[in-house]
Amino acid sequence: MEDTTTIEEGETNKDIEVAPALIAVHPTQKSVAVAVGSDLRIFDIEAGCAASLVDDLGGPFHRDSIRAIQYGAEGKLFVSAGDDKIVKMWSTKSWRCICTVCSEKRVTAVAISNDGLYVCFADKFGVVWVVDLVGFEGNQTLVNKKATQLLSHYCSIITSLEFSPDGQFIVSADRDNKIRVTIFPKSPLDGAHEIQSFCLGHTEFISCLAFVCARECLQSFLVSGSGDSTVRLWDISSGDLLDNCEVGIKAGLLESNGSTEQHDHAVTDICTIQDGVLLAVAIQSLQGIVLMSCNLSARTLSVAKVVSIAKETFIPTSLGTSPSSRLLWMVTGVSNLPGFDYLSFARVRVISGFDVEQEPAIIEDNKIPGGDTLLENLQGSAIIDEKIFLAAAEAVKTAMCNLLIKKQYPAEKREFRKKTRNDRKVKF
């Protein structure tokens, strides 16, 4: 019989869960946000100082690891959520928390409708919830707001959530290799009952989603990254797969015969640059990013360049950019790193030069927007050793696999687990 001791220990040990550092950039690059563990750090680039977050509820803003952060399309709203089952909505004008909503389960993804009227969040049980912000203006605090169930993936962890650029669809992806395209209803509080399509083809969990839409092309397309080390291009109206690019192989991380485990080199994040002409892709174990070219007329994807970061250990855990700038912001770091004294740490880098005539290059720390002051606030003042960043990259990889790779059990173990499920126990 297969040894399941390790699996059982992993299931019961919830004391320490590694969480990767996240980054988000204001649509006009007025501010940059970094989340590491329960720590939310915002830097106001226009003011040249850290933003002072205010929450009338008092206490810490989050009590456990933050798993999702996002700015609204207009930049007026910012949302943070995570393992403490709390969703917080912030006004970016004053950085006051204008609404706090409790979730039934841990939150894994958030999305803000393009008009800023609805905030959606997904949980580890596979449910997407919606919060109504209709009528909100300015800086007033919204009280007694509750989330309403919008749709469900039925017990599959939802990993990514995005609104289409036209606001017509909400797209949700899960660990069971599935992408669901749902028509966003006119009355979301009544639920979303009409499915437009399913985008099926990935052979491992879906890790990230992004939309690409060039100015000359009225139609937008979806790109997805996965634990199978591929990036795929989709027509969401029909669910058709338009192209598949094996970025793990193209970046030299995988052999074409598939001799290496693909989910060891999962795509961890995708970020669109230049109106979707370019995509930046982060891959586990890759010290840098892959730049991909998206030809929307031909509906194809191709690897344009691998941008390496050679001077230091830097494997991005999250990417961010703004439509108004030609800068790509990256962060690496974790919280709760086993075996080290650091509670949380992060390192921020920026890449410029995405114009046709220029070569992408890493910007020196003192030349990025906000300079050293920004880095001190987003990274912290501690000097982190190179080996710790390597350990962090491995810890994130392990944590991602533990969460998203479905555990396999022998037949005897499966039958035992079915009989002892909580929902089948007799209650007296």
Secondary structure as UniProt FT lines:
FT   HELIX           5..12
FT   STRAND          19..20
FT   STRAND          22..25
FT   TURN            27..28
FT   STRAND          31..36
FT   TURN            37..38
FT   STRAND          39..44
FT   TURN            45..48
FT   STRAND          49..50
FT   TURN            56..57
FT   STRAND          66..71
FT   TURN            73..74
FT   STRAND          77..82
FT   TURN            83..84
FT   STRAND          86..91
FT   TURN            92..95
FT   STRAND          96..102
FT   STRAND          107..112
FT   TURN            114..115
FT   STRAND          118..123
FT   TURN            124..125
FT   STRAND          127..132
FT   TURN            134..135
FT   TURN            138..139
FT   STRAND          148..152
FT   STRAND          158..163
FT   TURN            165..166
FT   STRAND          169..174
FT   TURN            175..176
FT   STRAND          178..183
FT   HELIX           188..190
FT   STRAND          195..200
FT   STRAND          206..212
FT   TURN            215..216
FT   STRAND          221..226
FT   TURN            227..228
FT   STRAND          231..235
FT   TURN            236..239
FT   STRAND          240..245
FT   HELIX           247..250
FT   TURN            251..252
FT   TURN            256..257
FT   HELIX           262..265
FT   STRAND          267..273
FT   TURN            274..277
FT   STRAND          278..283
FT   TURN            284..285
FT   STRAND          288..295
FT   TURN            296..299
FT   STRAND          300..308
FT   STRAND          318..320
FT   TURN            323..324
FT   STRAND          328..335
FT   TURN            338..339
FT   STRAND          344..352
FT   TURN            356..357
FT   STRAND          361..362
FT   HELIX           365..367
FT   TURN            369..370
FT   HELIX           371..379
FT   HELIX           386..404
FT   HELIX           411..419
FT   HELIX           422..424
//
